[in-house]
Amino acid sequence: FDGRNAAANDEASDLISLAVRGCCSHPACDVNNPDICG
């Protein structure tokens, strides 16, 4: 187990979830990404 990799993965996940929330708050992006915006 490598703590540095876990931290990097958590950071990437946070960035992805921020991007998803940003996209899903814009109707055009939301419509184009039903798989992530559900």
N, CA and C atoms as an extended XYZ file, in Angstrom:
114
Properties=species:S:1:pos:R:3:atomname:S:1:resname:S:1:resid:I:1 pbc="F F F"
N         0.841       -1.200        0.000 N   PHE     1
C         0.000        0.000        0.000 CA  PHE     1
C         0.876        1.249        0.000 C   PHE     1
N         0.611        2.154       -0.902 N   ASP     2
C         1.401        3.377       -1.025 CA  ASP     2
C         0.498        4.574       -0.758 C   ASP     2
N         0.695        5.225        0.375 N   GLY     3
C        -0.153        6.346        0.759 CA  GLY     3
C        -0.138        7.489       -0.232 C   GLY     3
N         1.015        7.686       -0.896 N   ARG     4
C         1.102        8.793       -1.855 CA  ARG     4
C         0.156        8.566       -3.028 C   ARG     4
N         0.084        7.332       -3.513 N   ASN     5
C        -0.824        7.046       -4.624 CA  ASN     5
C        -2.278        7.235       -4.192 C   ASN     5
N        -2.601        6.809       -2.992 N   ALA     6
C        -3.967        6.977       -2.496 CA  ALA     6
C        -4.335        8.456       -2.434 C   ALA     6
N        -3.413        9.278       -1.947 N   ALA     7
C        -3.676       10.713       -1.861 CA  ALA     7
C        -3.871       11.310       -3.246 C   ALA     7
N        -3.051       10.902       -4.199 N   ALA     8
C        -3.173       11.416       -5.560 CA  ALA     8
C        -4.509       10.999       -6.162 C   ALA     8
N        -4.918        9.756       -5.908 N   ASN     9
C        -6.197        9.282       -6.428 CA  ASN     9
C        -7.353       10.056       -5.814 C   ASN     9
N        -7.281       10.324       -4.520 N   ASP    10
C        -8.330       11.103       -3.862 CA  ASP    10
C        -8.413       12.504       -4.451 C   ASP    10
N        -7.261       13.102       -4.713 N   GLU    11
C        -7.232       14.451       -5.265 CA  GLU    11
C        -7.851       14.457       -6.656 C   GLU    11
N        -7.516       13.467       -7.479 N   ALA    12
C        -8.081       13.375       -8.824 CA  ALA    12
C        -9.595       13.190       -8.737 C   ALA    12
N       -10.045       12.349       -7.817 N   SER    13
C       -11.479       12.119       -7.654 CA  SER    13
C       -12.199       13.402       -7.264 C   SER    13
N       -11.576       14.190       -6.391 N   ASP    14
C       -12.175       15.466       -5.988 CA  ASP    14
C       -12.304       16.396       -7.187 C   ASP    14
N       -11.263       16.459       -8.021 N   LEU    15
C       -11.308       17.325       -9.206 CA  LEU    15
C       -12.391       16.850      -10.165 C   LEU    15
N       -12.499       15.534      -10.333 N   ILE    16
C       -13.514       14.994      -11.237 CA  ILE    16
C       -14.909       15.318      -10.708 C   ILE    16
N       -15.140       15.125       -9.411 N   SER    17
C       -16.469       15.405       -8.874 CA  SER    17
C       -16.798       16.892       -8.952 C   SER    17
N       -15.795       17.756       -8.790 N   LEU    18
C       -16.036       19.190       -8.973 CA  LEU    18
C       -16.426       19.486      -10.416 C   LEU    18
N       -15.728       18.874      -11.364 N   ALA    19
C       -16.022       19.091      -12.779 CA  ALA    19
C       -17.414       18.578      -13.116 C   ALA    19
N       -17.774       17.428      -12.565 N   VAL    20
C       -19.098       16.853      -12.804 CA  VAL    20
C       -20.176       17.780      -12.263 C   VAL    20
N       -19.994       18.277      -11.046 N   ARG    21
C       -20.990       19.193      -10.475 CA  ARG    21
C       -21.105       20.456      -11.316 C   ARG    21
N       -19.969       20.969      -11.795 N   GLY    22
C       -19.989       22.160      -12.628 CA  GLY    22
C       -20.738       21.910      -13.922 C   GLY    22
N       -20.456       20.761      -14.543 N   CYS    23
C       -21.123       20.404      -15.794 CA  CYS    23
C       -22.620       20.247      -15.562 C   CYS    23
N       -22.978       19.523      -14.510 N   CYS    24
C       -24.386       19.203      -14.283 CA  CYS    24
C       -25.203       20.423      -13.881 C   CYS    24
N       -24.540       21.508      -13.518 N   SER    25
C       -25.272       22.730      -13.189 CA  SER    25
C       -25.523       23.580      -14.428 C   SER    25
N       -24.943       23.180      -15.578 N   HIS    26
C       -25.184       23.872      -16.845 CA  HIS    26
C       -26.087       22.999      -17.709 C   HIS    26
N       -27.295       23.471      -18.034 N   PRO    27
C       -28.261       22.635      -18.763 CA  PRO    27
C       -27.698       21.987      -20.016 C   PRO    27
N       -26.940       22.714      -20.830 N   ALA    28
C       -26.433       22.133      -22.074 CA  ALA    28
C       -25.475       20.984      -21.788 C   ALA    28
N       -24.601       21.168      -20.792 N   CYS    29
C       -23.649       20.117      -20.447 CA  CYS    29
C       -24.391       18.943      -19.810 C   CYS    29
N       -25.365       19.254      -18.959 N   ASP    30
C       -26.164       18.228      -18.304 CA  ASP    30
C       -26.849       17.333      -19.337 C   ASP    30
N       -27.462       17.945      -20.332 N   VAL    31
C       -28.167       17.198      -21.380 CA  VAL    31
C       -27.204       16.317      -22.170 C   VAL    31
N       -25.976       16.812      -22.392 N   ASN    32
C       -24.998       16.056      -23.166 CA  ASN    32
C       -24.319       14.953      -22.367 C   ASN    32
N       -24.522       14.937      -21.046 N   ASN    33
C       -23.855       13.958      -20.188 CA  ASN    33
C       -24.824       13.284      -19.222 C   ASN    33
N       -25.883       12.666      -19.742 N   PRO    34
C       -26.880       12.059      -18.846 CA  PRO    34
C       -26.283       10.944      -17.992 C   PRO    34
N       -25.195       10.325      -18.491 N   ASP    35
C       -24.580        9.227      -17.749 CA  ASP    35
C       -23.939        9.707      -16.449 C   ASP    35
N       -23.385       10.941      -16.434 N   ILE    36
C       -22.776       11.441      -15.199 CA  ILE    36
C       -23.727       12.320      -14.412 C   ILE    36
N       -24.701       12.941      -15.060 N   CYS    37
C       -25.591       13.869      -14.365 CA  CYS    37
C       -26.862       13.185      -13.883 C   CYS    37
N       -27.228       12.080      -14.517 N   GLY    38
C       -28.338       11.253      -14.096 CA  GLY    38
C       -29.610       12.014      -13.802 C   GLY    38
